[in-house]
Amino acid sequence: MFALLATQLGSLVGPAYACGCGAMIPDGFSRIGVARETSVLRWDGRIEQIVMRFRVEGDARKAAWIMPVPGRATVELGKAELFTDLGRLTVPERRTRGYFWPREHDWPFSSGSGDGVGAAMPGAGAPPVGVVGRERLGDFDVARLTATDPDALRRWLEANGFTMPAGLSAELRPYVDQKWEYVAVRLAPRDRTKALGGDLDPLRIRFDSDRLVYPMRLSRMAKTPQSLGLYVLAEHRMEPVSPIGGAPPTVAFAGTVTPRDSVAELTGGDRPVFLTAIEQEFPEPARIDGDHELRATAEDTPYRRAVYHDELMTVGGVPAWLLAVAGAAVAALALVLGFLGAKRRKARSGRPLSGA
C-alpha cells in the first residue's frame, strides 16, 4: 500500500490546521478536516513537481490552504489515476509461509479452515504582496503570490474572505526571510450549497529547485497527530535528511520501475526511474522544526514489503503433522513388536530340551 498524510481538525470555535505542505483555513467558524492527503514528488535534479490530493471532511462550504514554494510555481490539475498507478507499483509482495503444527482454525480443533492474512523573486520596492497569477482549475481558485511581509499576506487573505489563524504569520516568517513564494488555493465548488467533502481533484505544482524539498513547517500548527506518506520519483533511492521532529521515517517500497501511463506523463517518458515510498508519523506536530529535505541514499537498495499468508504444511493434501504422527506411531509400534518378538525368541532358546 502506499503510503499516506492524515489528521482530524479542531472544533467549530477554534479550528485546527492540517496539510504537511501548508495551512488549511476554513471560512468563518466552520470546520474542515483533511482526512487523507497523498503526495507524489518528482525531481530530476532541476525541476520539482508535487502532485497532491486531499480527502476532506467537515461543514465548510469553502476553504483555502497555503503552500510555500522555493521558486516561481506553475499550477495545474493533476490526474487521479496517478495514485492508482503508483499503488499498483508498490503493492506488497504476497508470500506463503508454511507452519507444521495445527492451529485453532485447523482440524482437529476446527471443522473448517481459514486463511491468514528557479524563480523571479520580489526585488527592492516590490509590493508586500504580489499576485503572480490567478487561475480557476476545476473547484480550485488558485493564486500564486509573492510576499515580503507575512502580515501583509495575512491581510491579503482576509481581504479575500478568509480569517488567518493566530500565529500563522509568525510561522510564515522563515519563508519570507528566504524569499520563497506561495500558492494559495481556494476550495470553492461551483455548487455553493454543499459542504466540502470527499476526494478533491489532484493539484500538480511545478517549480525550479536544486534540492528536493517538501514543505512541512506549517504542520506544526496541527492539533492532532499526523501521518505523512510520500511517493518519490527520482534518479536514486531517496531519504529524508532528518526526521524534523517526527518518528524515524520508514520505507514502504524502494525499487526501479518503468513508468507507464500517468506515471510516464509525470516523469516525461518511459525511462526507468527509482521509486521510493516513505511513511512517517508525527505524534506531536508542535515538534516539527523545519521542512523535509530529501537526499539520495548511499546505495539504491531495493525493498518491497511482504504480506504473508500462513498455510498448514501438507503432503499430497494430507497434513504433514498427521503423516509425521502416524509415521511415529507406526515406528513405535514396530519397535514394540520387535522388542516383544525378540523377548519371545530368547525365552524359547533358553527352554530345556524334552528327554534330556
C-alpha positions in Angstrom: 0.0 0.0 0.0 1.0 3.3 -0.3 1.8 5.3 1.9 -0.5 8.5 3.0 -0.8 12.1 5.4 -3.9 12.1 7.7 -5.3 14.2 10.5 -8.5 15.3 12.2 -9.1 19.0 12.7 -10.4 21.1 15.7 -13.7 22.4 16.8 -16.2 25.0 15.4 -14.8 27.8 17.6 -11.1 27.1 17.3 -10.4 25.2 14.1 -7.1 23.3 13.8 -5.0 23.2 10.7 -3.6 20.4 8.6 -1.6 19.6 5.5 2.0 18.6 5.5 2.5 21.2 2.8 0.7 24.2 4.2 -2.2 25.5 6.4 -5.8 24.7 5.8 -8.1 27.7 6.6 -11.9 27.2 6.7 -14.2 30.2 6.2 -15.6 31.9 9.3 -16.3 29.5 12.2 -16.9 26.4 10.1 -14.9 23.3 10.3 -12.9 21.4 7.7 -10.6 18.4 8.2 -8.1 16.7 5.9 -9.0 13.0 6.4 -6.3 12.0 4.0 -3.5 13.6 1.9 -1.4 11.8 -0.6 1.6 13.5 -2.2 3.8 12.5 -5.2 7.2 14.1 -5.6 9.1 14.1 -8.9 12.6 15.6 -9.1 15.1 15.3 -11.9 17.8 17.4 -10.3 16.5 20.7 -11.6 12.7 20.8 -11.5 10.5 19.5 -8.7 6.9 18.6 -9.2 4.4 17.9 -6.4 1.1 16.2 -7.1 -1.3 16.1 -4.1 -4.8 15.0 -3.5 -7.0 15.8 -0.4 -9.9 13.9 1.1 -11.7 16.4 3.2 -14.5 16.3 5.8 -16.4 19.0 7.6 -19.2 21.5 7.2 -17.3 24.3 5.4 -18.7 25.4 2.0 -15.4 27.0 1.1 -11.8 26.9 2.4 -8.3 27.7 1.4 -4.8 26.4 2.0 -1.4 27.9 1.6 1.8 26.2 0.4 5.2 27.9 0.5 7.4 27.0 -2.5 11.1 27.9 -3.0 10.6 29.3 -6.6 8.1 30.6 -9.1 5.4 27.9 -9.4 3.0 26.8 -12.1 -0.2 25.0 -11.0 -2.5 22.7 -13.0 -4.9 19.9 -12.3 -3.3 16.5 -11.8 -4.7 13.1 -12.7 -6.4 10.9 -10.1 -5.2 7.8 -11.8 -1.6 8.7 -10.9 -2.3 7.5 -7.3 -3.9 4.3 -8.5 -1.0 3.5 -10.8 1.6 4.1 -8.1 -0.4 2.0 -5.7 -0.2 -0.9 -8.2 3.6 -0.4 -8.5 4.1 -0.5 -4.7 1.7 -3.2 -3.7 3.3 -5.5 -1.1 4.5 -8.9 -2.3 2.3 -11.8 -1.2 4.2 -14.8 0.2 3.1 -18.1 1.6 4.6 -19.2 4.9 4.1 -22.8 6.0 3.6 -24.0 9.5 3.8 -27.5 10.8 1.5 -28.0 13.9 -2.3 -27.3 13.5 -3.7 -24.1 14.9 -7.0 -23.1 16.3 -8.8 -23.0 12.9 -7.3 -26.3 11.7 -8.5 -29.8 12.1 -8.9 -31.3 14.7 -9.5 -28.0 16.5 -12.0 -26.8 13.9 -14.1 -28.3 11.3 -13.2 -25.6 8.8 -10.0 -23.9 7.6 -9.2 -20.2 7.3 -6.8 -18.1 5.5 -4.1 -16.0 7.2 -3.9 -12.7 6.3 14.4 28.9 -10.4 12.3 31.8 -9.8 11.8 35.5 -10.1 11.9 36.9 -6.6 10.4 40.3 -5.5 13.1 42.9 -5.5 13.6 46.2 -3.7 10.5 48.3 -3.8 8.2 45.4 -4.6 4.7 45.5 -3.1 4.3 43.5 0.2 2.1 41.0 -1.7 2.2 40.5 -5.4 -0.2 38.3 -7.4 1.9 36.4 -10.0 -1.1 34.7 -11.5 -4.6 33.5 -10.7 -6.5 30.6 -12.4 -9.7 28.7 -12.0 -8.9 25.0 -12.0 -12.0 22.8 -11.5 -13.2 23.5 -8.0 -10.0 25.4 -7.2 -9.3 29.1 -7.3 -5.5 29.3 -7.4 -3.5 32.4 -6.6 0.3 32.4 -7.0 1.7 35.0 -4.6 4.9 36.7 -3.6 5.2 38.3 -0.1 7.8 40.4 1.7 5.7 40.6 4.8 3.8 37.8 6.5 1.3 40.3 8.0 0.6 41.7 4.5 0.0 38.1 3.3 -2.5 37.7 6.2 -4.3 40.9 5.2 -4.5 39.8 1.6 -6.1 36.5 2.6 -8.5 38.3 4.9 -9.4 40.7 2.1 -10.3 37.7 0.1 -12.7 36.3 2.7 -10.6 34.2 5.0 -9.6 34.8 8.6 -6.0 33.8 9.3 -5.4 31.7 12.4 -3.5 33.3 15.2 0.2 32.6 14.9 0.4 31.7 11.2 2.1 35.0 10.3 4.9 34.0 12.7 5.2 30.6 11.1 5.4 32.2 7.6 8.3 34.5 8.6 11.1 31.9 7.8 9.7 31.6 4.3 9.5 35.3 3.8 13.1 35.7 5.0 14.2 33.1 2.4 12.2 34.9 -0.3 10.0 31.9 -1.0 6.7 32.3 -2.9 3.3 31.0 -2.1 0.5 29.0 -3.7 -2.8 30.0 -2.2 -5.7 27.7 -3.1 -9.4 28.4 -2.5 -11.5 25.3 -2.4 -14.7 26.7 -3.8 -17.0 24.1 -5.5 -19.4 25.6 -8.1 -22.3 24.2 -6.1 -22.1 26.6 -3.1 -24.9 24.9 -1.2 -22.9 21.8 -0.4 -20.2 21.4 2.2 -16.8 20.3 1.0 -16.3 16.5 1.3 -14.7 13.5 -0.3 -11.8 13.3 -2.7 -10.9 16.6 -4.4 -9.2 16.8 -7.8 -5.4 16.5 -7.5 -3.3 19.6 -8.0 0.1 19.5 -9.7 2.6 22.2 -8.7 5.9 22.6 -10.5 8.9 24.9 -9.7 12.6 25.0 -10.2 14.7 23.6 -7.3 18.3 22.4 -7.0 17.2 20.3 -4.0 14.2 18.0 -3.3 12.2 19.7 -0.5 8.7 19.0 0.8 7.3 21.9 2.9 6.3 20.8 6.3 6.9 23.6 8.8 3.3 24.9 8.8 2.1 21.5 10.0 3.5 22.3 13.5 0.2 24.1 14.0 -1.9 20.9 13.7 -3.6 19.9 17.0 -3.7 16.1 16.5 -1.0 13.6 15.4 -0.3 13.4 11.7 0.9 10.7 9.3 2.9 11.6 6.2 3.1 9.4 3.1 5.2 10.3 0.1 5.9 8.7 -3.3 9.3 10.0 -4.5 10.3 9.5 -8.2 14.0 10.4 -8.8 17.2 9.1 -10.2 18.1 7.3 -6.9 16.5 6.0 -3.8 15.7 8.9 -1.6 15.6 9.5 2.2 14.8 12.5 4.5 17.9 14.3 5.8 16.3 14.3 9.3 13.1 13.3 11.0 12.3 17.1 11.6 10.7 16.3 14.9 8.7 13.2 14.0 9.3 9.5 14.4 12.0 7.9 12.3 10.8 7.7 8.7 10.2 4.2 7.3 10.4 2.9 3.7 7.3 1.1 2.3 8.8 0.5 -1.1 12.1 1.1 -3.0 12.9 0.0 -6.5 13.4 0.8 -10.1 10.2 1.0 -12.1 9.4 1.6 -15.7 6.8 4.4 -15.9 3.6 3.8 -17.8 0.5 5.9 -18.4 0.1 8.7 -15.8 3.4 7.9 -14.2 5.2 8.3 -17.5 3.4 11.6 -18.1 4.8 12.9 -14.8 8.3 11.7 -15.4 8.4 12.7 -19.0 8.8 9.3 -20.6 9.2 5.6 -20.0 12.8 5.7 -19.0 13.3 3.7 -15.8 13.2 5.7 -12.6 13.7 4.9 -8.9 10.5 5.0 -6.8 10.7 5.4 -3.0 7.6 5.3 -0.9 8.2 6.8 2.6 5.9 6.9 5.6 6.4 8.9 8.8 4.4 9.6 12.0 4.2 12.9 13.8 2.8 12.2 17.3 3.5 15.8 18.4 3.2 18.1 15.4 4.4 21.1 17.6 7.8 19.5 17.5 8.1 19.8 13.7 11.1 22.1 13.3 11.5 22.5 9.5 10.8 21.3 6.0 11.6 17.9 4.7 14.7 17.9 2.5 15.4 14.6 0.8 18.7 13.2 -0.4 20.0 10.2 -2.3 20.9 7.2 -0.2 24.4 5.7 -0.4 23.1 2.7 -2.4 20.0 2.1 -4.4 19.0 -0.9 -2.3 15.6 -2.3 -3.4 12.9 -3.1 -0.9 9.3 -4.4 -1.0 7.1 -5.2 1.9 5.8 -8.7 2.1 2.3 -9.8 3.2 2.4 -13.4 4.5 -0.3 -16.0 4.1 0.2 -18.7 6.7 -0.6 -22.2 5.3 -0.7 -25.6 7.0 2.1 -27.8 5.5 0.6 -30.8 3.6 2.0 -33.7 1.6 -0.4 -34.9 -1.1 -3.2 -33.0 0.5 -2.6 -34.7 3.9 -1.4 -32.5 6.8 2.3 -33.1 7.3 1.9 -33.2 11.1 -0.6 -36.1 10.7 1.7 -38.0 8.5 4.6 -37.4 11.0 2.5 -38.5 13.9 1.2 -41.6 12.1 4.7 -42.4 11.0 6.0 -42.0 14.5 3.2 -44.2 15.8 3.9 -46.9 13.2 7.6 -46.8 14.1 6.9 -47.0 17.8 4.6 -50.0 17.2 7.2 -51.7 15.1 9.8 -51.1 17.8 7.5 -52.6 20.5 6.6 -55.6 18.3 10.2 -56.2 17.5 11.1 -56.0 21.2 8.4 -58.4 22.2 9.3 -60.8 19.4 13.0 -60.8 20.4 12.0 -61.4 24.0 9.9 -64.4 23.0 12.7 -65.9 20.9 15.1 -65.5 23.7 12.7 -67.3 26.1 12.3 -70.2 23.7 16.0 -70.6 23.2 16.6 -70.9 26.9 13.9 -73.7 27.5 15.4 -77.3 28.3 15.1 -80.0 25.6 12.5 -82.8 26.2 14.0 -86.2 27.2 17.4 -84.7 28.2 
